[in-house]
Amino acid sequence: MEQIASHPAAGQKKALPGDFAIWIFIYAELLVFGIFFLAYAYTRAQHVELFNTYQQHLNRESGAINTLVLITSSYFVVMAVAAIRRGAAGHCTRWLILAVLSGSVFVWIKLAEFAAKHAEGITLSTNTFYMFYLSLTFFHFMHVLMGMVILSVVALKAYRGAYNAQEHTGVETGASYWHMVDLVWIILFPLVYVLH
């Protein structure tokens, strides 16, 4: 009786890109954000007028711009993965640098938004809406910073020739994390800034 191989055959695609450990981390992070979002939705249902009133004080334009920035950065990451799969490490590095620069734009806009709220005297204890707004957006903000660090390390390793067409798990791992960060914002933005 033939023994079944425990690893994919040559040329066979893996079920998930990148290192399996990152997917455990991603699922855990999505679970935490999911609980946060459910708590937000439940609390909002109990205080609709409060949430609708203070939601109007958020800067939707900056939120929308940041949405476009993160979607664009995810495109750059997709291009980086495609480049390294072709063995084009130089192109991969450049796409990753563009993704990190896009992340920097997101960070700059978000810091300006946080600074504006701070200048207005708004804190976690101002009211229930701002408690959720500040907690959710800051938690996501920290994930963006972590993603930028990961992509920067991956870009440096790509530049130094650590990845090629045959071995590029690190690039796929960093890309998977960055797409998770993007996905969370795509849910967070309409939920907190737009939906009534």
N, C-alpha and C positions, 0 to 999 in steps of 0.2 A: 504494500500500500504506500502510495507516494505521500511524503510529508508536505504539509501545507507551509509555504514560506510565511514568515512572520513580518516581512517587510515588503513594500511595494516592488513589483518587478521593474526592471529598467524601462524608463520611458512612461511608466504609469504615474498619473497625477496623484499627489497626496490629497486626502480629504480636506485638510485645512492648510493654508499657507503658513510658513514660519514654524517656530518652535511650539510644540504642544503646550508647554508651560504657560506661554503668553495667553493661550486661549482659556486656560483655567482662570488666570488673572482677569482677562476681559469679561468672562461670564460672571465672576464675582463682582467686578465693578459695575456691570450692567444691572446686576441684582440690587446693589446699593442704590444706584440712580433710580431704578424702577420703584423701590420702596419710597424714596424721596418724592418721586413724581406722584405716586398714589397718595401719600400723605398730603401733598400740595393740593391735589384734586379734591380729596375728602374735606380738607379744611376750607378750601375755596367754596365748596358747596354749602358750608355752614355760615360763611361770611361773604356772600356774593357781592353785596353793595360795597363793602370795604375793599375787596380785591379789585372790583371794577374801577373804583375811584382812584386808588393809588397806582393801578396799572397805567392809567393815563399819564402819570408823571414820569414814566420811563422813556428813555430815548430810543424809540423804535427804529429811527434811521440808523443809529450806530449799531443796533442789534442786527438789522438787515444787512448792513455793510459787512459786519463780522460773519454773518452766515455765508455771504458770497466769498469772503476771504478764506474761510475754512473749506468750502467746497472746492475753491480753486487750489488750495494747498493739497487737498486729497487727490486732485487731478495730477498735480506735480509728483506726488508719491506713486501714483499708478504708473506714470511715465518712467519713474526711477526703477520700479520693479521690472517693467517691460525692457528697459535698457540693460539691466544686469542679466536678465534671462537671455539676452542676445550676446552677452559678454562685453558690453560697452560700459566698463566701469567709470570712465570719464564722464559720459553722459549721465549715468546714474548719480554720480557725485553732484553734478550741476543741478539736476532736478531736485535732489534732496536739499541742497542749499536754498533753492527757490521756495521749497516747502517750509523750511525753517524761517526764512524771511517773511513769508506770508503769516506764519505763526506769530512773528514779532509784531506785525501790523495788528493782529487780533489783540495781543497783549497791550499794545500802546492804546488802542481804542478802549479796551476794557478798563485799563488803569484810569483813563480820563473820565470814564463813566463813574467808577468808584470814587474818584476824587471829587466829582461834582456832587455826589450824594453825601459824602463826608462834609463838604463845605456847607451843605444844607442842614447839617446836624443829624442826618439820618444814620441810625445804628440798628443792630439786631433787635434792640428793645423798643424801637419806635412804634411798631405795630406788627401784627401777625403777617401781613403781606410782605413787609420789608424784611422780616426775619427769614421768610422763605426765599425771597429774591436774593438777598445777600448770601445766604448759606448755599443755595444752589449754584449761583453764578460764580462764587468764590471757589467752591469745590471743583467746578468744571475748569475754572481758570488755573488751578493748581495742576490739573491733568494736562492742560495745554502746555504749561511750563515743562512738565515731565516729558511729554511727547517731543518737545523741541530738543531737550537734552538727548533723548534716545536717538532722534533723527540726526542730530549733530555728531554723535558718536559713530553711528552707522555711516554717515557721509565721510567722516575721517578715515574709517576703516576701508571704505570703498576706494577712497583716494590713494590709500597705501597699498591697494591691491589685494585686500583680504577676501574679496568676493569675485566670482567669475560665473560663467554660464552654467557650470555644473554645481557649484556650491555658493548659494546666496540666501541661505536660511535667515541670516541676520537682517538682510534687507526686508524680506517678507515679514519677519517678526515685528520690526519697527513700523512697517506699513500697516500691519494689522492693528497695532495699538493706535496709530494715528487715525485710522478710519473709525475706530470706536469713539475717539474723542469728537470727531466730526459728527458721527451719528447722534451722540448724546446732545450736542448743540442743536442739531436739526429738530430734535424733539423739544428741547428746553426753550428755544426761542419762541415758537408759536404758543407754547403752553403758558409761559410766564409773561411774555411781552404782548401777545396779540389776542388770544382766544378770550371771549367774554361768555 
